[in-house]
Amino acid sequence: MAWITILPQHVQKNSSPPFLPIPPLPLPPPMIPTPRLLIRPFQPEDAPAAFEYLSNPTIYRFEPGAPLTLEETTRLITERAKHTDFWAVLHRATDKLVGHLYFSPTEPKEFLTWELGYIFNPAYHNQGYATESATALLRYGFEHFGIHRVVAHCNPENIASWRVLEKIGMTREGHLRQNIFFHRDANCNPLWNDSYAYAILKKDLFPQE
Ligand SMILES: CC(C)(COP(=O)(O)OP(=O)(O)OC[C@H]1O[C@@H](n2cnc3c(N)ncnc32)[C@H](O)[C@@H]1OP(=O)(O)O)[C@@H](O)C(=O)NCCC(=O)NCCS
């Protein structure tokens, strides 16, 4: 099996100070099944199904961005298919793309901290799909990617999002006041949002290790 090794930049450049090497990511990336879902890397062919929700203005209420055209979605999904920062979530019985997860290391990489995010097609909300898929990817990441801590942020008004974070076992560690904005008003002023900061440690999920 081939492996990608992610080393801190200073280790790559001059091999000191002696940080522990960061565990490698497996290649090819895995397909992760759950009872109802399959989590896998994006493929360019996912674009039409992704367009169904990336063209929907409601998903951007608490997210950066604006509704995409089919052409923009095709470009985006083709790009996302080249790496594993974003994971497609398919309904196994119908092979239908129902949403996606974001799961990627934060900087500096030697802190072994990853960030989790998600967007699901509103046609499939409130069926437990975000919870089921995020639970599986989180466990897989802790077991196989050498992760120490996973963080996530969401708007306090985005109840569905922080419900998911709590259902998957993450702890609310803070309430950040007006720390971020994704959209601007008609005069181009930032529309500041508060954020809840959530996190989970590997030892929270695997206390015996
Ligand atoms: C956040 C999101 C991914 C959740 O996906 P989902 O598949 O519907 O999530 P789940 O079904 O696993 O869980 C949703 C939970 O929120 C609850 N919920 C949803 N809307 C709610 C509301 N307005 N008030 C109270 N609870 C609500 C559901 O009842 C469910 O909790 P429960 O299982 O305890 O009943 C989805 O709403 C989404 O894609 N939103 C748009 C993009 C977005 O905001 N992403 C997150 C940015 S931080």
The ligand as an ORCA input file, in Angstrom:
! r2SCAN-3c Opt
* xyz 0 1
  C     -26.451     20.945     10.017
  C     -26.926     19.833      9.086
  C     -25.717     19.243      8.356
  C     -27.596     18.720      9.916
  O     -27.854     17.631      9.052
  P     -28.967     16.529      9.397
  O     -28.653     15.298      8.579
  O     -30.311     17.111      9.287
  O     -28.633     16.242     10.929
  P     -29.233     15.067     11.853
  O     -30.528     14.593     11.297
  O     -28.155     14.060     12.064
  O     -29.459     15.837     13.244
  C     -30.141     17.084     13.277
  C     -30.632     17.339     14.688
  O     -31.000     18.708     14.821
  C     -32.346     18.781     15.265
  N     -32.909     20.019     14.704
  C     -32.936     20.406     13.428
  N     -33.476     21.625     13.319
  C     -33.795     22.018     14.583
  C     -34.391     23.169     15.137
  N     -34.749     24.202     14.375
  N     -34.563     23.229     16.471
  C     -34.186     22.200     17.262
  N     -33.586     21.071     16.788
  C     -33.428     20.982     15.464
  C     -32.985     17.528     14.733
  O     -34.176     17.233     15.408
  C     -31.863     16.539     15.021
  O     -31.749     16.260     16.407
  P     -32.404     14.960     17.088
  O     -31.848     13.773     16.388
  O     -31.983     15.055     18.500
  O     -33.873     15.077     16.886
  C     -27.964     20.369      8.066
  O     -28.972     21.042      8.762
  C     -27.348     21.282      7.015
  O     -26.790     20.809      6.023
  N     -27.494     22.607      7.193
  C     -27.010     23.572      6.200
  C     -25.492     23.675      6.185
  C     -24.952     24.002      7.560
  O     -25.486     24.849      8.276
  N     -23.851     23.319      7.913
  C     -23.223     23.480      9.205
  C     -22.468     24.732      9.313
  S     -21.695     24.877     10.918
*
